[in-house]
């Protein structure tokens, strides 16, 4: 895994507020950026300031990518990814590894933040892992945060987005 968190600057937090339409909660750092430098994925604490557990460690914030993924989800393509997962044992093995890596990354972030274990979300990752494809936003957020080769469904979705012209990590599509 190649997770490299950059501290969120005050400018990043302002951009995040604009992207999300609200004040961001539990931001630990920026886990991935658009080629222009805008935050694309933030890492969040496993427990928010108000004490709530927060399982979505890698939160996708880039509006153009959020919209592109919403389009893909609405098209029914998630069924295709789910079918691939159920038919390809090698893919399923890698997806289960991604699930474990996600949980481990959240644990490391929690330890660094002094939060420790969060029993309410123990064993829970995101996006439907390890058996289902449920939320492409979470899977792509994870893939962008940790780099290619960790989350196979996230990687596949990113490749499909680029091939279709909906979104490409090599091109800025910020507003």
PyMOL commands that set and color helices and strands:
alter all, ss='L'
color gray80, all
select helices_A, chain A and resi 10-20+63-75+77-87+89-113+119-121+136-146+152-164
alter helices_A, ss='H'
color red, helices_A
select strands_A, chain A and resi 27-33+39-44+58-60
alter strands_A, ss='S'
color yellow, strands_A
deselect
rebuild
show_as cartoon
